[in-house]
Amino acid sequence: GEDVEQSLFLSVREGDSSVINCTYTDSSSTYLYWYKQEPGAGLQLLTYIFSNMDMKQDQRLTVLLNKKDKHLSLRIADTQTGDSAIYFCAELVLAGNMLTFGGGTRLMVKP
Amino acid sequence: DAGVTQSPTHLIKTRGQHVTLRCSPISGHKSVSWYQQVLGQGPQFIFQYYEKEERGRGNFPDRFSARQFPNYSSELNVNALLLGDSALYLCASSRIRDRAAYEQYFGPGTRLTVT
């Protein structure tokens, strides 16, 4: 199975908060990331967190990390229609220096 | 500053053919990584190159190869194309390799269709 898992789909109303969840398995992960992908486009780096941190806030984005449960979440405050996209969680695996991605969560924002 | 650039944007090839995809990293970035993203899935790591040497390889067959040039641009080559090679091929660049290339920036990708 995948090393990084995400739910497939999330639907919210414009102005509400969105919370996208992710679980990972590699205990040696050093950095954990959130990327955004719009249709037909590449990946946009949104934010990342070092594994010795519990929380990171960047404008409307809040990342929470629970190392014990290997659970990562991305909260988007005041979600806008432009936030509609697929969001990928990824962990950096030092051996091989590669990113391992989840399958992505499709966020749909309704007006 | 320009971001990561990739060429071509789209490509259609026939089974058995060969393809070369190109990537130019962000200025000042010396590390380039390649990922394959099949429709509906997350990207899968193929290679990482740093200072013209292969530093990491994912679980892909030997039909896949890559190289990095003195100007840090990179090529991904795929031989004997299969239908299953149809995907979006993404290039990512980062400033450093050691101690975690923690900021990896992706290009727009090359959409390869194999018929």
gemmi code that builds the backbone of each chain (N, CA, C; Angstrom):
import gemmi

chains = {
    "A": [
        ("GLY", (0.812, -1.201, 0.000), (0.000, 0.000, 0.000), (0.850, 1.257, 0.000)),
        ("GLU", (0.198, 2.398, -0.145), (0.924, 3.655, -0.197), (1.502, 3.973, 1.166)),
        ("ASP", (2.626, 4.659, 1.178), (3.219, 5.097, 2.420), (2.524, 6.326, 2.962)),
        ("VAL", (1.915, 7.093, 2.093), (1.218, 8.318, 2.468), (-0.220, 8.205, 1.991)),
        ("GLU", (-1.175, 8.429, 2.893), (-2.585, 8.240, 2.550), (-3.383, 9.507, 2.814)),
        ("GLN", (-4.319, 9.774, 1.910), (-5.204, 10.918, 2.032), (-6.610, 10.501, 1.635)),
        ("SER", (-7.600, 11.206, 2.179), (-8.962, 10.988, 1.706), (-9.076, 11.585, 0.301)),
        ("LEU", (-10.021, 11.052, -0.473), (-10.078, 11.397, -1.889), (-10.702, 12.754, -2.162)),
        ("PHE", (-11.688, 13.140, -1.344), (-12.529, 14.261, -1.737), (-12.998, 15.035, -0.517)),
        ("LEU", (-13.092, 16.365, -0.684), (-13.629, 17.239, 0.364), (-14.403, 18.357, -0.313)),
        ("SER", (-15.606, 18.615, 0.190), (-16.421, 19.695, -0.340), (-16.765, 20.652, 0.791)),
        ("VAL", (-16.548, 21.960, 0.554), (-16.862, 22.965, 1.564), (-17.548, 24.141, 0.883)),
        ("ARG", (-18.163, 24.996, 1.689), (-18.775, 26.223, 1.165), (-17.778, 27.373, 1.279)),
        ("GLU", (-17.860, 28.270, 0.340), (-16.996, 29.446, 0.330), (-17.115, 30.176, 1.671)),
        ("GLY", (-15.953, 30.535, 2.234), (-15.924, 31.229, 3.507), (-15.723, 30.312, 4.703)),
        ("ASP", (-16.037, 29.021, 4.534), (-15.809, 28.060, 5.614), (-14.331, 27.702, 5.673)),
        ("SER", (-13.951, 26.974, 6.719), (-12.595, 26.420, 6.814), (-12.583, 25.026, 6.202)),
        ("SER", (-11.461, 24.689, 5.594), (-11.256, 23.345, 5.042), (-10.158, 22.673, 5.846)),
        ("VAL", (-10.324, 21.394, 6.119), (-9.262, 20.631, 6.780), (-8.990, 19.381, 5.957)),
        ("ILE", (-7.774, 19.280, 5.464), (-7.358, 18.132, 4.658), (-6.373, 17.311, 5.486)),
        ("ASN", (-6.636, 16.016, 5.566), (-5.845, 15.150, 6.436), (-4.956, 14.193, 5.657)),
        ("CYS", (-3.906, 13.750, 6.329), (-2.901, 12.891, 5.698), (-2.257, 12.038, 6.785)),
        ("THR", (-2.010, 10.777, 6.480), (-1.226, 9.936, 7.382), (-0.017, 9.404, 6.640)),
        ("TYR", (1.081, 9.255, 7.345), (2.314, 8.780, 6.728), (2.895, 7.681, 7.604)),
        ("THR", (3.844, 6.932, 7.049), (4.346, 5.773, 7.782), (5.834, 5.823, 8.082)),
        ("ASP", (6.597, 6.659, 7.346), (8.046, 6.626, 7.515), (8.443, 7.449, 8.734)),
        ("SER", (8.911, 6.778, 9.783), (9.237, 7.477, 11.023), (10.498, 8.323, 10.893)),
        ("SER", (11.243, 8.127, 9.793), (12.464, 8.916, 9.619), (12.216, 10.188, 8.823)),
        ("SER", (10.946, 10.470, 8.502), (10.628, 11.676, 7.729), (11.179, 12.910, 8.431)),
        ("THR", (11.789, 13.791, 7.651), (12.321, 15.018, 8.230), (11.440, 16.208, 7.922)),
        ("TYR", (10.919, 16.267, 6.718), (10.033, 17.353, 6.320), (8.758, 16.763, 5.738)),
        ("LEU", (7.661, 17.458, 5.977), (6.366, 17.067, 5.428), (5.777, 18.271, 4.719)),
        ("TYR", (5.181, 18.030, 3.579), (4.815, 19.100, 2.657), (3.345, 19.054, 2.270)),
        ("TRP", (2.866, 20.223, 1.863), (1.592, 20.320, 1.172), (1.810, 21.025, -0.162)),
        ("TYR", (1.357, 20.359, -1.234), (1.397, 20.919, -2.571), (-0.031, 21.053, -3.094)),
        ("LYS", (-0.228, 22.038, -3.977), (-1.518, 22.263, -4.627), (-1.350, 22.063, -6.122)),
        ("GLN", (-2.300, 21.366, -6.738), (-2.249, 21.158, -8.179), (-3.596, 21.533, -8.798)),
        ("GLU", (-3.562, 22.529, -9.670), (-4.761, 22.919, -10.409), (-4.810, 22.140, -11.715)),
        ("PRO", (-5.977, 22.041, -12.333), (-6.125, 21.206, -13.542), (-5.105, 21.548, -14.615)),
        ("GLY", (-4.421, 20.511, -15.103), (-3.468, 20.695, -16.194), (-2.181, 21.385, -15.815)),
        ("ALA", (-1.947, 21.571, -14.537), (-0.770, 22.329, -14.104), (0.176, 21.462, -13.289)),
        ("GLY", (1.355, 22.018, -12.995), (2.309, 21.345, -12.126), (1.919, 21.521, -10.669)),
        ("LEU", (2.845, 21.221, -9.789), (2.599, 21.287, -8.356), (3.127, 22.599, -7.786)),
        ("GLN", (2.298, 23.240, -6.978), (2.694, 24.480, -6.314), (2.978, 24.180, -4.850)),
        ("LEU", (4.188, 24.491, -4.400), (4.533, 24.288, -3.000), (3.777, 25.308, -2.150)),
        ("LEU", (2.932, 24.801, -1.240), (2.154, 25.693, -0.373), (2.894, 25.984, 0.923)),
        ("THR", (3.306, 24.927, 1.577), (3.961, 25.061, 2.865), (4.582, 23.727, 3.237)),
        ("TYR", (5.477, 23.767, 4.230), (6.062, 22.526, 4.717), (6.405, 22.708, 6.182)),
        ("ILE", (6.605, 21.591, 6.860), (6.879, 21.632, 8.286), (8.000, 20.656, 8.601)),
        ("PHE", (8.891, 21.060, 9.457), (9.968, 20.193, 9.911), (9.412, 19.263, 10.975)),
        ("SER", (9.918, 18.060, 11.027), (9.292, 17.036, 11.863), (9.441, 17.271, 13.357)),
        ("ASN", (10.239, 18.262, 13.770), (10.328, 18.549, 15.205), (9.373, 19.676, 15.621)),
        ("MET", (8.510, 20.077, 14.685), (7.516, 21.108, 14.972), (6.135, 20.475, 15.089)),
        ("ASP", (5.254, 21.142, 15.823), (3.876, 20.669, 15.950), (2.923, 21.442, 15.062)),
        ("MET", (3.263, 22.689, 14.799), (2.344, 23.548, 14.080), (3.135, 24.611, 13.310)),
        ("LYS", (2.560, 24.976, 12.159), (3.124, 26.088, 11.399), (1.969, 26.842, 10.775)),
        ("GLN", (2.004, 28.178, 10.900), (0.942, 28.999, 10.322), (1.541, 29.931, 9.287)),
        ("ASP", (0.844, 30.034, 8.155), (1.303, 30.893, 7.058), (0.068, 31.491, 6.422)),
        ("GLN", (-0.267, 32.713, 6.834), (-1.448, 33.421, 6.347), (-2.696, 32.573, 6.579)),
        ("ARG", (-3.398, 32.160, 5.538), (-4.635, 31.389, 5.746), (-4.391, 29.908, 5.991)),
        ("LEU", (-3.140, 29.494, 5.912), (-2.813, 28.074, 6.024), (-2.256, 27.743, 7.401)),
        ("THR", (-2.753, 26.655, 7.993), (-2.214, 26.146, 9.250), (-1.921, 24.672, 9.079)),
        ("VAL", (-0.705, 24.281, 9.377), (-0.317, 22.877, 9.314), (-0.171, 22.357, 10.735)),
        ("LEU", (-0.789, 21.212, 11.012), (-0.649, 20.553, 12.306), (-0.002, 19.191, 12.093)),
        ("LEU", (0.966, 18.873, 12.944), (1.662, 17.595, 12.856), (1.560, 16.853, 14.179)),
        ("ASN", (1.047, 15.636, 14.130), (1.001, 14.749, 15.285), (1.949, 13.592, 14.995)),
        ("LYS", (3.155, 13.679, 15.543), (4.181, 12.692, 15.210), (3.859, 11.320, 15.779)),
        ("LYS", (3.213, 11.305, 16.928), (2.884, 10.036, 17.571), (1.960, 9.218, 16.674)),
        ("ASP", (0.959, 9.894, 16.101), (-0.010, 9.207, 15.246), (0.389, 9.279, 13.777)),
        ("LYS", (1.505, 9.931, 13.462), (1.951, 10.132, 12.078), (0.805, 10.728, 11.252)),
        ("HIS", (0.258, 11.821, 11.756), (-0.878, 12.474, 11.134), (-0.547, 13.934, 10.874)),
        ("LEU", (-0.825, 14.358, 9.655), (-0.573, 15.718, 9.208), (-1.882, 16.301, 8.697)),
        ("SER", (-2.143, 17.563, 9.005), (-3.347, 18.195, 8.457), (-3.026, 19.589, 7.942)),
        ("LEU", (-3.846, 20.006, 6.985), (-3.748, 21.348, 6.416), (-5.109, 22.011, 6.591)),
        ("ARG", (-5.114, 23.124, 7.304), (-6.344, 23.881, 7.465), (-6.253, 25.139, 6.615)),
        ("ILE", (-7.280, 25.361, 5.799), (-7.362, 26.574, 4.987), (-8.505, 27.401, 5.554)),
        ("ALA", (-8.175, 28.571, 6.087), (-9.206, 29.447, 6.633), (-9.860, 30.245, 5.510)),
        ("ASP", (-11.161, 30.576, 5.700), (-11.872, 31.431, 4.734), (-11.661, 30.911, 3.309)),
        ("THR", (-12.033, 29.675, 3.093), (-11.789, 29.027, 1.799), (-12.496, 29.764, 0.672)),
        ("GLN", (-11.763, 29.955, -0.427), (-12.280, 30.671, -1.591), (-12.428, 29.719, -2.777)),
        ("THR", (-13.200, 30.126, -3.776), (-13.383, 29.259, -4.942), (-12.048, 28.998, -5.643)),
        ("GLY", (-11.121, 29.939, -5.558), (-9.794, 29.741, -6.154), (-8.965, 28.697, -5.435)),
        ("ASP", (-9.424, 28.245, -4.279), (-8.719, 27.173, -3.562), (-9.108, 25.798, -4.083)),
        ("SER", (-10.106, 25.735, -4.955), (-10.505, 24.452, -5.542), (-9.338, 23.877, -6.340)),
        ("ALA", (-8.920, 22.678, -5.978), (-7.742, 22.056, -6.593), (-7.550, 20.684, -5.948)),
        ("ILE", (-6.480, 20.018, -6.351), (-6.083, 18.775, -5.674), (-4.904, 19.111, -4.769)),
        ("TYR", (-4.972, 18.650, -3.539), (-3.927, 18.921, -2.554), (-3.192, 17.617, -2.233)),
        ("PHE", (-1.875, 17.686, -2.349), (-1.033, 16.518, -2.092), (-0.207, 16.730, -0.837)),
        ("CYS", (-0.218, 15.722, -0.014), (0.671, 15.623, 1.126), (1.902, 14.844, 0.663)),
        ("ALA", (3.080, 15.197, 1.156), (4.289, 14.461, 0.779), (5.258, 14.453, 1.950)),
        ("GLU", (6.029, 13.381, 2.025), (7.081, 13.320, 3.036), (8.424, 13.185, 2.328)),
        ("LEU", (9.432, 13.807, 2.924), (10.782, 13.709, 2.377), (11.461, 12.521, 3.005)),
        ("VAL", (11.870, 11.579, 2.189), (12.593, 10.406, 2.649), (14.066, 10.655, 2.364)),
        ("LEU", (14.870, 10.760, 3.420), (16.265, 11.133, 3.231), (17.030, 10.126, 2.395)),
        ("ALA", (16.762, 8.846, 2.617), (17.413, 7.823, 1.802), (16.867, 7.940, 0.387)),
        ("GLY", (17.701, 8.398, -0.521), (17.241, 8.630, -1.888), (16.811, 10.057, -2.115)),
        ("ASN", (16.696, 10.820, -1.015), (16.356, 12.234, -1.108), (15.148, 12.461, -1.986)),
        ("MET", (14.086, 11.692, -1.767), (12.923, 11.771, -2.633), (11.687, 12.138, -1.824)),
        ("LEU", (10.734, 12.742, -2.521), (9.429, 13.006, -1.947), (8.515, 11.824, -2.234)),
        ("THR", (7.816, 11.365, -1.201), (6.787, 10.344, -1.377), (5.442, 11.014, -1.190)),
        ("PHE", (4.603, 10.938, -2.210), (3.338, 11.654, -2.220), (2.156, 10.748, -1.885)),
        ("GLY", (1.142, 11.350, -1.294), (-0.148, 10.692, -1.185), (-0.874, 10.771, -2.508)),
        ("GLY", (-2.059, 10.176, -2.533), (-2.834, 10.136, -3.769), (-3.575, 11.423, -4.083)),
        ("GLY", (-3.564, 12.370, -3.138), (-4.220, 13.655, -3.382), (-5.642, 13.714, -2.875)),
        ("THR", (-6.039, 14.885, -2.405), (-7.412, 15.158, -1.973), (-7.975, 16.258, -2.868)),
        ("ARG", (-9.075, 15.959, -3.512), (-9.713, 16.972, -4.370), (-10.617, 17.841, -3.509)),
        ("LEU", (-10.307, 19.130, -3.454), (-11.105, 20.088, -2.692), (-12.023, 20.832, -3.645)),
        ("MET", (-13.314, 20.773, -3.361), (-14.289, 21.524, -4.138), (-14.904, 22.585, -3.246)),
        ("VAL", (-14.873, 23.828, -3.693), (-15.419, 24.937, -2.921), (-16.668, 25.434, -3.627)),
        ("LYS", (-17.792, 25.369, -2.919), (-19.065, 25.787, -3.504), (-19.351, 27.231, -3.133)),
        ("PRO", (-19.832, 28.039, -4.108), (-20.125, 29.447, -3.812), (-21.275, 29.589, -2.808)),
    ],
    "B": [
        ("ASP", (12.248, 36.144, -11.110), (13.053, 35.029, -11.590), (12.158, 33.967, -12.224)),
        ("ALA", (12.651, 33.333, -13.277), (11.886, 32.280, -13.921), (11.844, 31.072, -13.013)),
        ("GLY", (10.722, 30.348, -13.088), (10.596, 29.113, -12.333), (11.223, 27.975, -13.101)),
        ("VAL", (10.892, 26.770, -12.713), (11.354, 25.582, -13.419), (10.638, 25.516, -14.769)),
        ("THR", (11.407, 25.309, -15.826), (10.796, 25.197, -17.144), (11.011, 23.802, -17.691)),
        ("GLN", (10.007, 23.331, -18.447), (10.076, 22.001, -19.038), (9.625, 22.081, -20.489)),
        ("SER", (10.233, 21.219, -21.307), (9.812, 21.147, -22.709), (9.895, 19.709, -23.196)),
        ("PRO", (9.026, 19.341, -24.141), (7.870, 20.110, -24.599), (6.738, 20.060, -23.570)),
        ("THR", (5.648, 20.764, -23.826), (4.518, 20.740, -22.895), (3.670, 19.492, -23.131)),
        ("HIS", (3.534, 19.112, -24.385), (2.772, 17.921, -24.735), (3.541, 17.121, -25.784)),
        ("LEU", (3.327, 15.812, -25.770), (4.039, 14.939, -26.694), (3.201, 13.698, -26.925)),
        ("ILE", (3.090, 13.293, -28.174), (2.412, 12.043, -28.497), (3.402, 11.129, -29.196)),
        ("LYS", (3.552, 9.920, -28.668), (4.484, 8.945, -29.224), (3.770, 7.615, -29.414)),
        ("THR", (4.406, 6.761, -30.205), (3.882, 5.428, -30.468), (4.657, 4.404, -29.646)),
        ("ARG", (3.984, 3.336, -29.282), (4.660, 2.254, -28.542), (5.953, 1.850, -29.229)),
        ("GLY", (6.993, 1.625, -28.415), (8.278, 1.210, -28.948), (9.217, 2.354, -29.267)),
        ("GLN", (8.676, 3.571, -29.380), (9.533, 4.713, -29.671), (10.310, 5.166, -28.433)),
        ("HIS", (11.155, 6.144, -28.668), (11.981, 6.724, -27.614), (11.564, 8.184, -27.423)),
        ("VAL", (11.707, 8.708, -26.191), (11.357, 10.101, -25.940), (12.407, 10.750, -25.041)),
        ("THR", (12.622, 12.042, -25.280), (13.527, 12.834, -24.431), (12.775, 14.050, -23.923)),
        ("LEU", (12.752, 14.212, -22.617), (12.096, 15.350, -21.979), (13.171, 16.217, -21.340)),
        ("ARG", (12.935, 17.534, -21.346), (13.958, 18.457, -20.872), (13.456, 19.336, -19.748)),
        ("CYS", (14.400, 19.732, -18.901), (14.067, 20.533, -17.721), (15.188, 21.520, -17.444)),
        ("SER", (14.806, 22.762, -17.163), (15.771, 23.765, -16.710), (15.387, 24.196, -15.306)),
        ("PRO", (16.305, 24.055, -14.349), (15.963, 24.388, -12.959), (15.956, 25.891, -12.729)),
        ("ILE", (15.462, 26.270, -11.574), (15.514, 27.659, -11.141), (16.989, 28.063, -11.036)),
        ("SER", (17.283, 29.298, -11.440), (18.655, 29.789, -11.378), (19.196, 29.650, -9.962)),
        ("GLY", (20.397, 29.052, -9.848), (20.997, 28.852, -8.538), (20.707, 27.494, -7.922)),
        ("HIS", (19.758, 26.767, -8.489), (19.446, 25.427, -7.991), (20.312, 24.402, -8.719)),
        ("LYS", (20.932, 23.508, -7.938), (21.844, 22.544, -8.528), (21.282, 21.131, -8.566)),
        ("SER", (20.143, 20.924, -7.928), (19.564, 19.586, -7.860), (18.280, 19.533, -8.682)),
        ("VAL", (18.157, 18.464, -9.466), (16.958, 18.255, -10.276), (16.418, 16.858, -9.997)),
        ("SER", (15.115, 16.777, -9.812), (14.461, 15.481, -9.622), (13.371, 15.310, -10.663)),
        ("TRP", (13.117, 14.073, -11.038), (12.061, 13.739, -11.996), (11.007, 12.870, -11.314)),
        ("TYR", (9.740, 13.166, -11.641), (8.618, 12.418, -11.102), (7.666, 12.075, -12.242)),
        ("GLN", (6.996, 10.931, -12.095), (5.950, 10.533, -13.037), (4.610, 10.596, -12.322)),
        ("GLN", (3.640, 11.268, -12.942), (2.310, 11.342, -12.355), (1.294, 10.763, -13.331)),
        ("VAL", (0.834, 9.574, -13.030), (-0.216, 8.941, -13.817), (-1.543, 9.581, -13.423)),
        ("LEU", (-2.433, 9.705, -14.383), (-3.711, 10.377, -14.162), (-4.437, 9.811, -12.945)),
        ("GLY", (-4.819, 10.704, -12.044), (-5.574, 10.296, -10.868), (-4.734, 9.834, -9.691)),
        ("GLN", (-3.415, 9.911, -9.828), (-2.533, 9.464, -8.749), (-1.567, 10.565, -8.347)),
        ("GLY", (-0.867, 10.340, -7.237), (0.184, 11.255, -6.841), (1.460, 10.983, -7.616)),
        ("PRO", (2.361, 11.960, -7.668), (3.632, 11.758, -8.382), (4.471, 10.654, -7.756)),
        ("GLN", (5.205, 9.943, -8.620), (6.126, 8.890, -8.189), (7.545, 9.299, -8.565)),
        ("PHE", (8.461, 9.164, -7.629), (9.848, 9.566, -7.829), (10.551, 8.650, -8.821)),
        ("ILE", (11.270, 9.286, -9.780), (12.032, 8.498, -10.757), (13.536, 8.631, -10.475)),
        ("PHE", (14.042, 9.872, -10.504), (15.480, 10.115, -10.337), (15.709, 11.424, -9.589)),
        ("GLN", (16.884, 11.512, -8.957), (17.399, 12.790, -8.519), (18.839, 12.929, -8.985)),
        ("TYR", (19.172, 14.107, -9.485), (20.531, 14.416, -9.909), (21.021, 15.648, -9.172)),
        ("TYR", (22.282, 15.567, -8.783), (22.926, 16.695, -8.117), (24.357, 16.752, -8.593)),
        ("GLU", (24.783, 17.918, -9.001), (26.138, 18.094, -9.518), (26.464, 17.039, -10.580)),
        ("LYS", (25.523, 16.812, -11.471), (25.668, 15.938, -12.639), (25.745, 14.454, -12.303)),
        ("GLU", (25.533, 14.105, -11.050), (25.570, 12.688, -10.679), (24.200, 12.226, -10.187)),
        ("GLU", (23.867, 10.967, -10.486), (22.631, 10.402, -9.975), (22.766, 10.167, -8.474)),
        ("ARG", (21.821, 10.723, -7.715), (21.887, 10.612, -6.256), (20.729, 9.808, -5.689)),
        ("GLY", (19.750, 9.520, -6.508), (18.617, 8.742, -6.053), (17.867, 8.178, -7.241)),
        ("ARG", (17.323, 6.993, -7.065), (16.579, 6.338, -8.144), (15.360, 5.654, -7.546)),
        ("GLY", (14.224, 5.858, -8.180), (13.003, 5.195, -7.753), (12.848, 3.834, -8.401)),
        ("ASN", (11.703, 3.219, -8.204), (11.452, 1.871, -8.683), (10.923, 1.901, -10.118)),
        ("PHE", (11.801, 2.253, -11.041), (11.449, 2.307, -12.450), (12.423, 1.434, -13.239)),
        ("PRO", (11.959, 0.875, -14.373), (12.833, -0.020, -15.149), (13.985, 0.735, -15.810)),
        ("ASP", (14.934, -0.050, -16.322), (16.131, 0.530, -16.937), (15.820, 1.282, -18.228)),
        ("ARG", (14.609, 1.157, -18.726), (14.218, 1.941, -19.905), (14.246, 3.436, -19.606)),
        ("PHE", (14.187, 3.765, -18.340), (14.220, 5.161, -17.912), (15.668, 5.522, -17.552)),
        ("SER", (16.141, 6.629, -18.103), (17.471, 7.115, -17.767), (17.437, 8.636, -17.784)),
        ("ALA", (18.433, 9.225, -17.194), (18.482, 10.689, -17.152), (19.930, 11.139, -17.080)),
        ("ARG", (20.125, 12.405, -17.287), (21.438, 12.985, -17.083), (21.275, 14.457, -16.759)),
        ("GLN", (22.326, 15.023, -16.170), (22.331, 16.439, -15.839), (23.554, 17.068, -16.473)),
        ("PHE", (23.371, 18.259, -16.989), (24.429, 18.942, -17.738), (25.159, 19.948, -16.849)),
        ("PRO", (26.329, 20.456, -17.322), (27.088, 21.413, -16.503), (26.284, 22.641, -16.096)),
        ("ASN", (25.276, 23.023, -16.879), (24.469, 24.193, -16.501), (23.300, 23.787, -15.596)),
        ("TYR", (23.297, 22.552, -15.131), (22.323, 21.977, -14.194), (20.971, 21.640, -14.826)),
        ("SER", (20.810, 21.881, -16.133), (19.605, 21.403, -16.797), (19.675, 19.882, -16.885)),
        ("SER", (18.540, 19.277, -17.207), (18.490, 17.823, -17.173), (17.613, 17.290, -18.297)),
        ("GLU", (17.890, 16.066, -18.694), (17.065, 15.335, -19.656), (16.623, 14.022, -19.031)),
        ("LEU", (15.374, 13.653, -19.312), (14.861, 12.338, -18.954), (14.612, 11.600, -20.261)),
        ("ASN", (15.169, 10.408, -20.378), (14.992, 9.592, -21.568), (14.208, 8.335, -21.213)),
        ("VAL", (13.279, 7.985, -22.082), (12.530, 6.750, -21.918), (12.580, 5.989, -23.240)),
        ("ASN", (13.091, 4.769, -23.190), (13.182, 3.919, -24.375), (12.025, 2.930, -24.433)),
        ("ALA", (11.789, 2.393, -25.638), (10.811, 1.313, -25.819), (9.502, 1.633, -25.101)),
        ("LEU", (8.908, 2.754, -25.460), (7.723, 3.245, -24.766), (6.589, 2.222, -24.735)),
        ("LEU", (5.936, 2.180, -23.580), (4.756, 1.351, -23.368), (3.547, 2.245, -23.149)),
        ("LEU", (2.350, 1.690, -23.363), (1.139, 2.472, -23.125), (1.100, 3.014, -21.702)),
        ("GLY", (1.617, 2.205, -20.761), (1.607, 2.594, -19.349), (2.550, 3.729, -19.001)),
        ("ASP", (3.370, 4.149, -19.963), (4.259, 5.292, -19.726), (3.522, 6.612, -19.920)),
        ("SER", (2.297, 6.566, -20.401), (1.497, 7.780, -20.570), (1.271, 8.420, -19.206)),
        ("ALA", (1.689, 9.657, -19.075), (1.638, 10.318, -17.767), (2.090, 11.765, -17.926)),
        ("LEU", (1.977, 12.495, -16.820), (2.568, 13.832, -16.719), (3.938, 13.658, -16.063)),
        ("TYR", (4.978, 14.118, -16.725), (6.327, 14.001, -16.187), (6.742, 15.355, -15.613)),
        ("LEU", (7.025, 15.336, -14.332), (7.315, 16.563, -13.601), (8.781, 16.626, -13.223)),
        ("CYS", (9.320, 17.816, -13.355), (10.688, 18.077, -12.941), (10.632, 19.018, -11.732)),
        ("ALA", (11.481, 18.760, -10.763), (11.545, 19.629, -9.590), (12.985, 20.047, -9.361)),
        ("SER", (13.183, 21.285, -8.965), (14.540, 21.716, -8.655), (14.619, 22.173, -7.202)),
        ("SER", (15.788, 22.014, -6.638), (16.018, 22.473, -5.266), (17.441, 22.979, -5.150)),
        ("ARG", (17.641, 23.778, -4.102), (18.921, 24.473, -3.989), (20.036, 23.548, -3.539)),
        ("ILE", (19.691, 22.671, -2.578), (20.726, 21.823, -1.997), (20.268, 20.386, -1.996)),
        ("ARG", (21.189, 19.493, -1.830), (20.847, 18.084, -1.746), (20.977, 17.581, -0.315)),
        ("ASP", (22.114, 17.839, 0.267), (22.360, 17.296, 1.594), (21.528, 18.010, 2.646)),
        ("ARG", (21.316, 17.386, 3.733), (20.532, 17.905, 4.854), (19.133, 18.277, 4.390)),
        ("ALA", (18.637, 17.473, 3.477), (17.265, 17.620, 2.979), (17.126, 18.757, 1.977)),
        ("ALA", (16.823, 18.387, 0.767), (16.505, 19.395, -0.253), (15.092, 19.840, 0.045)),
        ("TYR", (14.942, 20.644, 1.071), (13.634, 20.805, 1.676), (12.673, 21.683, 0.923)),
        ("GLU", (13.110, 22.448, -0.017), (12.202, 23.221, -0.841), (12.365, 22.756, -2.281)),
        ("GLN", (11.430, 21.934, -2.713), (11.457, 21.441, -4.086), (10.355, 22.136, -4.874)),
        ("TYR", (10.738, 22.786, -5.952), (9.808, 23.543, -6.774), (9.617, 22.821, -8.100)),
        ("PHE", (8.364, 22.671, -8.467), (8.033, 21.876, -9.649), (7.765, 22.749, -10.868)),
        ("GLY", (8.105, 22.186, -12.023), (7.748, 22.801, -13.284), (6.323, 22.421, -13.674)),
        ("PRO", (5.863, 22.921, -14.836), (4.484, 22.660, -15.275), (4.277, 21.244, -15.798)),
        ("GLY", (5.382, 20.539, -16.083), (5.250, 19.162, -16.539), (5.211, 19.016, -18.045)),
        ("THR", (5.505, 17.812, -18.493), (5.335, 17.407, -19.896), (4.309, 16.291, -19.924)),
        ("ARG", (3.244, 16.500, -20.673), (2.192, 15.479, -20.799), (2.574, 14.554, -21.940)),
        ("LEU", (2.902, 13.298, -21.628), (3.270, 12.295, -22.630), (2.113, 11.342, -22.840)),
        ("THR", (1.718, 11.191, -24.084), (0.693, 10.215, -24.450), (1.320, 9.194, -25.379)),
        ("VAL", (1.205, 7.924, -25.012), (1.731, 6.837, -25.836), (0.553, 6.087, -26.453)),
        ("THR", (0.551, 5.990, -27.776), (-0.580, 5.331, -28.457), (-0.147, 4.010, -29.108)),
    ],
}
model = gemmi.Model(1)
for chain_id, residues in chains.items():
    chain = gemmi.Chain(chain_id)
    for i, (resn, *xyz) in enumerate(residues, 1):
        res = gemmi.Residue()
        res.name, res.seqid = resn, gemmi.SeqId(i, " ")
        for name, pos in zip(("N", "CA", "C"), xyz):
            atom = gemmi.Atom()
            atom.name, atom.element = name, gemmi.Element(name[0])
            atom.pos, atom.b_iso = gemmi.Position(*pos), 0.0
            res.add_atom(atom)
        chain.add_residue(res)
    model.add_chain(chain)
structure = gemmi.Structure()
structure.add_model(model)
structure.setup_entities()
